[in-house]
Amino acid sequence: MNAAKRIVLKHRPDGNPLASDFQLIDVEIGDLQPGEILIRTQWLSLDPFIMIMLDPAMAGPHAGQPGQPMSGSVVGTVVQSASAKFAEGDLVEARANWATYSIVKDDAPKLRKVPNLSDSSNALGAAGLTGLTAYSGIINVAAVQAGETVVISAAAGAVGSIAGQIAKLRGAHVVGIAGGPDKCAALKDLGFDEAIDYRTAGFAEALKAAVPNGIDVYFENVGGPVTLAVLPLLKYGARMPMCGFISYYGRENESNGPDMLPEFYRWMMLKGLRIQAFEGSITAGPDAMSQLVEWVEDGRIKPLRRVYEGLAEAPRAFEAMFRANDHVGKTLVRI
Ligand SMILES: NC(=O)c1ccc[n+]([C@@H]2O[C@H](COP(=O)([O-])OP(=O)(O)OC[C@H]3O[C@@H](n4cnc5c(N)ncnc54)[C@H](OP(=O)(O)O)[C@@H]3O)[C@@H](O)[C@H]2O)c1
């Protein structure tokens, strides 16, 4: 038996998640069964899709229940193995609990040995699912071409900051939308051509001025008012890789506001808009991961991250993802 700490759901968030929706508990981890490994967590990735897994409207009967362990992507070391596939000391990425230790089956879908990286936390970011998502949206889904204008929302976030850099590598003119002057400055440092703060009063006008020839590709991460400002600026036949819509996550309990669907349909028809929702881990081609590792290791992609220290900080870090925050890049917890 091993003593571990774990975070469980106290109650489902009502709207945006709050740190108080979660609880840190002590647990005993039992003995391994054949085919299982015990992982000591080193890095925990916090991702907005976790909210979808707590939302009955999206996850149906599988939606997280109070008392259940929270789970996400982790990088950790195998400290015990009852598997022929993994040995003690292996560094792995897995879907596991928000916990100091987790038991994982050796055939679990997202379990892999971490590739040779100078910083293993990148396996959860630019050289992991985050990178695959960015790569997939820009290259497989939107097929961005040199000279095109690409606009990215939540551009200073984990996916957005990588997507923008990949679009730059493709030779596109890249405009990032982010909240606050510091995030916009960080985007310019990364090589974005323009960075627009959506929290300022003149946002729509500033965005229009940044795309004088219109938008070929809108990399959608947020939905809501940001998207409504983008739609009139699209060129006819524009592509919209639909990566996420964070402004609506956890909103099933809210009363209906004005119905914006007619406006959205109108723009779709007027712009001949081509929308494709995608899951990066599925749509990224077989070469994506090795390409991302190469870009990260040779410095052509700069992974940014915000690190919280200690498992107990995970709820606070998760809360911050859904409100104004100073996170640039990937949100990680060092365990
Ligand atoms: N399709 C896939 O396979 C896939 C995989 C991973 C992630 N995703 C999606 O990609 C998007 C970004 O994920 P990420 O992991 O990179 O997270 P992230 O961008 O690092 O963090 C979320 C950011 O979203 C912005 N935000 C939060 N609430 C907002 C709102 N109401 N309106 C506008 N912006 C808001 C905040 O940045 P600001 O301060 O700039 O507002 C926040 O920092 C999410 O929608 C996520 O679900 C999709």
Ligand as a Chemical Component Dictionary entry (heavy atoms), coordinates in Angstrom:
data_LIG
# 
_chem_comp.id                   LIG 
_chem_comp.type                 NON-POLYMER 
_chem_comp.pdbx_formal_charge   0 
_chem_comp.three_letter_code    LIG 
# 
loop_
_chem_comp_atom.comp_id 
_chem_comp_atom.atom_id 
_chem_comp_atom.alt_atom_id 
_chem_comp_atom.type_symbol 
_chem_comp_atom.charge 
_chem_comp_atom.model_Cartn_x 
_chem_comp_atom.model_Cartn_y 
_chem_comp_atom.model_Cartn_z 
_chem_comp_atom.pdbx_ordinal 
LIG N1  N1  N 0  -10.011 20.105 -30.299 1  
LIG C1  C1  C 0  -9.044  19.617 -29.538 2  
LIG O1  O1  O 0  -8.507  18.530 -29.770 3  
LIG C2  C2  C 0  -8.584  20.445 -28.377 4  
LIG C3  C3  C 0  -7.482  20.042 -27.602 5  
LIG C4  C4  C 0  -7.030  20.900 -26.588 6  
LIG C5  C5  C 0  -7.695  22.101 -26.337 7  
LIG N2  N2  N 1  -8.782  22.418 -27.103 8  
LIG C6  C6  C 0  -9.486  23.703 -26.917 9  
LIG O2  O2  O 0  -8.577  24.740 -27.222 10 
LIG C7  C7  C 0  -8.943  25.909 -26.483 11 
LIG C8  C8  C 0  -7.699  26.420 -25.760 12 
LIG O3  O3  O 0  -7.262  25.412 -24.849 13 
LIG P1  P1  P 0  -5.864  25.546 -24.104 14 
LIG O4  O4  O 0  -5.587  24.247 -23.440 15 
LIG O5  O5  O -1 -4.884  26.114 -25.028 16 
LIG O6  O6  O 0  -6.221  26.597 -22.947 17 
LIG P2  P2  P 0  -5.563  28.023 -22.741 18 
LIG O7  O7  O 0  -5.840  28.793 -23.983 19 
LIG O8  O8  O 0  -4.165  27.860 -22.286 20 
LIG O9  O9  O 0  -6.379  28.626 -21.531 21 
LIG C9  C9  C 0  -7.661  29.113 -21.710 22 
LIG C10 C10 C 0  -7.638  30.603 -22.126 23 
LIG O10 O10 O 0  -8.887  30.898 -22.723 24 
LIG C11 C11 C 0  -9.157  32.257 -22.549 25 
LIG N3  N3  N 0  -10.550 32.398 -22.097 26 
LIG C12 C12 C 0  -11.102 31.863 -20.990 27 
LIG N4  N4  N 0  -12.395 32.203 -20.907 28 
LIG C13 C13 C 0  -12.652 32.981 -22.006 29 
LIG C14 C14 C 0  -13.817 33.642 -22.501 30 
LIG N5  N5  N 0  -14.981 33.574 -21.834 31 
LIG N6  N6  N 0  -13.721 34.344 -23.663 32 
LIG C15 C15 C 0  -12.550 34.423 -24.344 33 
LIG N7  N7  N 0  -11.406 33.810 -23.923 34 
LIG C16 C16 C 0  -11.472 33.103 -22.767 35 
LIG C17 C17 C 0  -8.184  32.785 -21.469 36 
LIG O11 O11 O 0  -7.207  33.586 -22.145 37 
LIG P3  P3  P 0  -7.413  35.188 -22.261 38 
LIG O12 O12 O 0  -6.929  35.763 -20.969 39 
LIG O13 O13 O 0  -6.608  35.574 -23.433 40 
LIG O14 O14 O 0  -8.880  35.402 -22.404 41 
LIG C18 C18 C 0  -7.532  31.543 -20.940 42 
LIG O15 O15 O 0  -6.198  31.726 -20.541 43 
LIG C19 C19 C 0  -10.078 25.494 -25.549 44 
LIG O16 O16 O 0  -11.296 25.845 -26.145 45 
LIG C20 C20 C 0  -9.935  23.984 -25.497 46 
LIG O17 O17 O 0  -11.130 23.337 -25.175 47 
LIG C21 C21 C 0  -9.230  21.623 -28.102 48 
# 
loop_
_chem_comp_bond.comp_id 
_chem_comp_bond.atom_id_1 
_chem_comp_bond.atom_id_2 
_chem_comp_bond.value_order 
_chem_comp_bond.pdbx_ordinal 
LIG N1  C1  SING 1  
LIG C1  O1  DOUB 2  
LIG C1  C2  SING 3  
LIG C2  C3  SING 4  
LIG C2  C21 DOUB 5  
LIG C3  C4  DOUB 6  
LIG C4  C5  SING 7  
LIG C5  N2  DOUB 8  
LIG N2  C6  SING 9  
LIG N2  C21 SING 10 
LIG C6  O2  SING 11 
LIG C6  C20 SING 12 
LIG O2  C7  SING 13 
LIG C7  C8  SING 14 
LIG C7  C19 SING 15 
LIG C8  O3  SING 16 
LIG O3  P1  SING 17 
LIG P1  O4  DOUB 18 
LIG P1  O5  SING 19 
LIG P1  O6  SING 20 
LIG O6  P2  SING 21 
LIG P2  O7  DOUB 22 
LIG P2  O8  SING 23 
LIG P2  O9  SING 24 
LIG O9  C9  SING 25 
LIG C9  C10 SING 26 
LIG C10 O10 SING 27 
LIG C10 C18 SING 28 
LIG O10 C11 SING 29 
LIG C11 N3  SING 30 
LIG C11 C17 SING 31 
LIG N3  C12 SING 32 
LIG N3  C16 SING 33 
LIG C12 N4  DOUB 34 
LIG N4  C13 SING 35 
LIG C13 C14 SING 36 
LIG C13 C16 DOUB 37 
LIG C14 N5  SING 38 
LIG C14 N6  DOUB 39 
LIG N6  C15 SING 40 
LIG C15 N7  DOUB 41 
LIG N7  C16 SING 42 
LIG C17 O11 SING 43 
LIG C17 C18 SING 44 
LIG O11 P3  SING 45 
LIG P3  O12 DOUB 46 
LIG P3  O13 SING 47 
LIG P3  O14 SING 48 
LIG C18 O15 SING 49 
LIG C19 O16 SING 50 
LIG C19 C20 SING 51 
LIG C20 O17 SING 52 
# 
